[in-house]
Amino acid sequence: MGDRLRLGPPRTPDAMSTALAHPPDTLAILALALVIEAAFGYPDALYRALGHPVTWIGRVIAALDRGLNRGGRTARRLGGILALAVLLAGVGATALGLTLAAGLAAPLPAIALIALLCASLPAQRSLYQHVARVAEGLRGEGLPGGRRAVSMIVGRDPETLDEAGICRAAIESLSENFSDGIVAPAFWIGLGGLPGGALYKAINTADSMIGHRTPRHEAFGWASARLDDLVNLPASRLTALLIVAAAAIHHGASPGGAWRAIRRDAGRHRSPNAGWPEAAMAGALGLRLAGPRVYAGVAVEDAWMGDGRAAAAADDIERALRLYRTACVLLWGLAAGATGLAML
């Protein structure tokens, strides 16, 4: 992560080997990418014209699912492993090629170009907007508005949710997606530049599409689900620490409560990663999150995160969003500070 920046036109005949030997400073790229994405998000006009990296990756996964997900359980599991390998090879090669091409420019333009590409991978701005709409929907239209808004960000049955359930679902989604939608891609960009971030995004997208315990995907998506658990381990722990630090800054939030909830409850979640940010947010806000839920008509018994009140309200969504904004700024500070240290 601390490689010194050495960009520019190659000084040897072998341009590729030079670019590979001296990659751009991934930490500087990360810091700039986070600020770009927070300021501008992913413009709608660009999405309409070109789509989004996740949609491109999703099309590849869907094609591999159609072509390789067949036969018995063993065949499906082997097909899923092959599909994941093909996906990662294609995404990695594309991201590496873009990095090499940008690395042939002068140092500052190269950093800017790669940071602009990396800015498409985290989703700070859109996550904030989607969660804020839940509070706005509840205030403007009551339960129907809240249910409609929360259905855009969670998979549980919205019609089973009362106001408290809607608010808890929004805060849980904010917490979990802060980890796997922002901190995790940031971590892997910092470690491996555009290829690191793109490979993470491919794994995470594969898990979201095929990593389900359904008759069709339980075997085929096994490799994607297990790899997603692994690559999210460091980010989930870092996310919890960022929420604790944000709680220490905000009046009315409890860093001690967040830390106690992490230690007591994070390991009780059915996910090896989601419990960390959810427990941290629950403890910081004095809430209980997770717990029993209904997905597609099926009740899921999950442990509670935190020991506060379950009766969350729209005000609690806004409190969570304030913590989230501060935690994002702390993440930018980590990236900028690490960049400075790496350049010493």
C-alpha positions in Angstrom: 0.0 0.0 0.0 2.9 2.3 0.6 4.6 2.2 -2.8 6.0 5.5 -3.8 4.5 7.3 -6.7 6.4 6.8 -10.0 4.4 7.5 -13.0 5.1 8.9 -16.4 6.2 7.8 -19.9 8.2 4.6 -19.7 11.9 5.1 -20.1 12.6 1.6 -21.4 11.4 -0.1 -24.6 9.1 -2.4 -22.6 6.3 0.0 -21.6 4.2 -2.7 -20.0 6.9 -4.0 -17.7 7.8 -0.5 -16.7 4.2 0.4 -15.9 3.8 -2.9 -13.9 7.1 -2.3 -12.0 6.0 1.2 -11.0 2.3 1.4 -10.5 0.5 4.6 -9.5 0.2 5.4 -5.8 -3.0 3.6 -4.9 -3.5 5.5 -1.7 -3.4 8.9 -3.4 -5.8 7.5 -6.0 -8.1 6.3 -3.3 -8.3 9.6 -1.5 -9.1 11.5 -4.7 -11.6 8.9 -5.8 -13.6 9.1 -2.5 -13.8 12.8 -2.7 -14.9 12.7 -6.4 -17.6 10.2 -5.7 -18.9 12.0 -2.6 -19.1 15.3 -4.6 -20.6 14.0 -7.8 -21.8 10.4 -7.4 -22.3 8.5 -10.6 -24.0 11.0 -13.0 -27.4 9.9 -14.4 -26.4 11.1 -17.8 -23.4 8.8 -17.8 -25.5 5.9 -16.5 -28.0 6.4 -19.3 -25.3 6.6 -21.9 -22.9 3.8 -20.8 -24.4 2.0 -17.8 -22.4 1.3 -14.7 -19.5 -1.1 -14.0 -21.8 -3.1 -11.8 -24.4 -3.5 -14.6 -21.6 -4.6 -17.0 -20.4 -7.1 -14.4 -24.0 -8.3 -13.8 -24.5 -9.1 -17.5 -21.4 -11.3 -17.5 -22.6 -13.1 -14.3 -26.0 -13.6 -15.8 -24.6 -15.1 -18.9 -22.3 -17.4 -16.9 -25.2 -18.5 -14.8 -27.3 -19.4 -17.9 -24.4 -21.3 -19.5 -22.8 -23.1 -16.5 -25.5 -23.6 -13.8 -26.8 -27.0 -14.8 -26.6 -30.6 -13.8 -26.4 -32.1 -10.3 -25.1 -30.5 -7.2 -21.4 -31.3 -7.8 -21.6 -30.1 -11.4 -23.3 -26.9 -10.3 -20.6 -26.2 -7.7 -17.8 -26.8 -10.2 -19.7 -24.6 -12.7 -19.9 -21.9 -10.1 -16.1 -22.1 -9.4 -15.4 -21.9 -13.1 -17.8 -19.0 -13.6 -16.2 -17.1 -10.7 -12.7 -17.7 -12.2 -13.8 -16.6 -15.6 -15.4 -13.4 -14.2 -12.4 -12.5 -12.1 -10.0 -13.1 -15.0 -12.0 -10.9 -17.3 -12.5 -8.1 -14.8 -8.9 -8.2 -13.6 -7.5 -8.1 -17.1 -9.7 -5.1 -18.1 -8.9 -3.1 -14.9 -5.2 -3.9 -15.3 -5.2 -2.8 -18.9 -6.9 0.5 -18.0 -4.3 1.1 -15.3 -1.4 0.4 -17.6 -2.9 2.7 -20.3 -3.3 5.5 -17.8 0.1 4.9 -16.3 1.7 5.9 -19.6 0.6 9.5 -19.0 2.3 12.1 -16.8 2.0 11.6 -13.1 -0.9 13.9 -12.2 -3.1 13.2 -15.2 -2.5 9.5 -14.5 -3.6 9.8 -10.9 -6.7 11.8 -12.0 -7.7 9.3 -14.7 -7.4 6.3 -12.5 -9.1 8.0 -9.6 -12.0 9.0 -11.9 -12.4 5.3 -12.9 -12.1 4.2 -9.2 -14.8 6.7 -8.2 -17.4 4.5 -9.9 -16.8 1.7 -7.4 -17.8 3.1 -4.0 -21.3 4.5 -3.5 -21.2 7.1 -0.7 -23.6 9.5 -2.3 -26.2 7.1 -3.6 -26.4 5.2 -0.3 -27.1 8.4 1.6 -29.8 9.5 -0.8 -31.6 6.1 -0.8 -31.6 5.9 3.0 -32.6 9.5 3.4 -35.6 8.9 1.1 -37.0 6.4 3.7 -37.2 9.1 6.4 -38.7 11.5 3.8 -41.2 8.9 2.7 -42.4 8.2 6.2 -42.7 11.9 7.0 -44.4 12.7 3.7 -46.7 9.7 3.0 -46.7 7.6 6.2 -46.3 3.9 6.1 -46.9 3.5 2.3 -44.2 6.0 1.5 -41.8 4.5 3.9 -42.5 1.0 2.7 -42.0 2.0 -0.9 -38.7 3.7 -0.2 -37.3 1.0 2.0 -38.2 -1.7 -0.6 -35.5 -0.1 -2.9 -32.7 -1.0 -0.4 -33.7 -4.2 1.4 -34.9 -7.6 0.4 -37.4 -8.2 3.2 -41.2 -8.0 2.6 -42.1 -4.3 3.1 -45.7 -5.0 3.8 -44.7 -6.9 7.0 -43.0 -3.8 8.3 -44.5 -1.2 10.7 -42.8 2.2 11.1 -40.2 0.9 13.6 -39.4 -2.0 11.3 -39.0 0.3 8.3 -36.7 2.5 10.3 -34.6 -0.4 11.6 -34.4 -1.9 8.1 -33.1 1.5 6.7 -30.5 1.8 9.4 -29.4 -1.8 9.0 -29.0 -1.3 5.3 -27.0 1.9 5.8 -24.7 0.1 8.2 -24.1 -3.0 6.1 -23.8 -1.1 2.8 -21.4 1.3 4.4 -19.1 -1.7 4.9 -19.5 -3.6 1.6 -20.5 -0.7 -0.6 -17.9 1.9 0.5 -15.3 0.8 3.0 -14.6 -2.6 1.3 -14.0 -1.2 -2.2 -12.0 1.6 -0.7 -9.8 -0.9 1.2 -9.2 -2.9 -1.9 -8.5 0.2 -4.1 -6.0 1.2 -1.5 -4.4 -2.2 -1.5 -4.5 -2.9 -5.3 -5.6 0.2 -7.2 -8.2 -0.1 -9.8 -7.7 -3.8 -10.3 -8.1 -4.4 -6.6 -11.3 -2.4 -6.4 -12.8 -3.9 -9.6 -12.1 -7.4 -8.5 -13.7 -6.8 -5.1 -16.8 -5.3 -6.9 -17.0 -8.4 -9.1 -16.9 -10.7 -6.1 -19.5 -8.7 -4.3 -21.8 -8.4 -7.3 -21.6 -12.2 -7.9 -22.5 -12.8 -4.3 -25.5 -10.5 -4.5 -26.7 -12.2 -7.7 -25.9 -15.9 -7.2 -24.7 -16.3 -3.6 -28.2 -17.3 -2.3 -29.3 -20.5 -0.6 -32.0 -21.3 -3.2 -32.4 -24.5 -5.1 -30.9 -22.9 -8.2 -27.9 -21.1 -6.6 -27.0 -22.8 -3.3 -24.3 -25.0 -5.1 -23.6 -22.7 -8.0 -23.1 -19.6 -5.9 -21.2 -21.4 -3.1 -17.7 -20.1 -4.2 -18.9 -16.6 -4.7 -20.6 -16.4 -1.3 -17.6 -17.9 0.5 -15.1 -15.6 -1.3 -17.3 -12.5 -0.6 -17.3 -13.4 3.1 -13.5 -13.5 3.0 -12.8 -10.3 1.2 -15.2 -8.4 3.4 -13.6 -9.4 6.7 -11.2 -6.5 7.0 -13.6 -3.9 5.8 -16.4 -4.9 8.2 -14.1 -4.5 11.2 -12.8 -1.2 9.9 -16.3 0.0 9.4 -17.2 -0.8 12.9 -14.2 1.2 14.2 -15.2 4.2 12.0 -18.7 4.2 13.4 -17.2 4.1 17.0 -14.9 7.0 16.1 -17.8 8.9 14.5 -19.9 8.3 17.7 -17.2 9.8 19.8 -17.6 13.1 17.8 -21.4 13.3 17.8 -23.3 14.6 20.9 -26.0 12.1 21.8 -24.1 9.1 20.3 -22.3 6.6 22.4 -18.9 5.3 21.4 -18.8 3.1 24.5 -22.2 1.6 23.7 -21.0 1.0 20.1 -17.9 -0.8 21.4 -19.9 -2.9 23.9 -22.4 -4.0 21.3 -19.6 -5.0 18.9 -17.9 -7.1 21.5 -21.2 -8.7 22.7 -23.2 -9.1 19.5 -21.2 -8.9 16.3 -20.3 -12.6 16.4 -23.9 -13.6 16.9 -25.1 -12.4 13.5 -25.7 -15.1 10.9 -23.3 -13.2 8.6 -19.6 -13.2 9.6 -19.4 -9.5 8.5 -22.7 -7.7 8.7 -22.9 -8.0 12.5 -19.9 -5.7 13.0 -21.3 -2.5 11.4 -24.8 -3.2 12.5 -23.8 -3.8 16.2 -21.7 -0.7 16.1 -24.5 1.5 14.8 -27.1 0.0 17.2 -24.9 0.6 20.2 -24.0 4.1 19.1 -27.6 5.1 18.7 -29.0 3.1 21.6 -31.1 0.9 19.4 -31.7 -2.8 18.7 -31.1 -3.8 15.1 -31.4 -7.1 13.1 -33.5 -9.6 15.0 -36.4 -11.6 13.4 -37.4 -10.7 9.8 -39.4 -11.9 6.9 -37.9 -12.5 3.4 -40.2 -13.6 0.6 -42.7 -15.0 3.1 -40.0 -16.9 5.1 -39.3 -15.9 8.6 -35.7 -15.5 9.5 -34.7 -15.7 13.2 -31.6 -13.6 13.7 -30.0 -12.3 16.9 -30.5 -8.7 18.0 -27.6 -6.3 17.6 -27.5 -3.9 20.5 -29.7 -3.8 23.7 -31.5 -0.5 23.2 -35.0 0.3 22.0 -36.5 -1.5 19.0 -38.9 1.3 18.4 -36.8 3.2 15.9 -38.2 6.3 14.2 -37.4 8.6 11.3 -35.3 10.8 13.6 -33.1 7.7 14.2 -32.5 7.3 10.5 -31.3 10.9 10.4 -29.1 10.3 13.4 -27.6 7.3 11.7 -27.0 9.4 8.5 -25.2 12.0 10.5 -22.9 9.3 11.9 -22.5 7.9 8.4 -21.4 11.2 7.0 -18.8 11.7 9.7 -17.5 8.1 9.3 -17.1 8.8 5.5 -15.1 11.9 6.3 -12.9 9.8 8.7 -12.4 7.3 5.9 -11.2 10.2 3.6 -8.9 11.3 6.4 -7.4 7.8 6.7 -6.8 7.6 3.0 -5.2 11.1 2.9 -3.1 10.5 6.0 -1.9 7.1 4.7 -1.0 8.8 1.4 1.1 11.4 3.3 2.9 8.7 5.3 3.6 6.7 2.2 5.2 9.6 0.5 7.6 10.4 3.4 
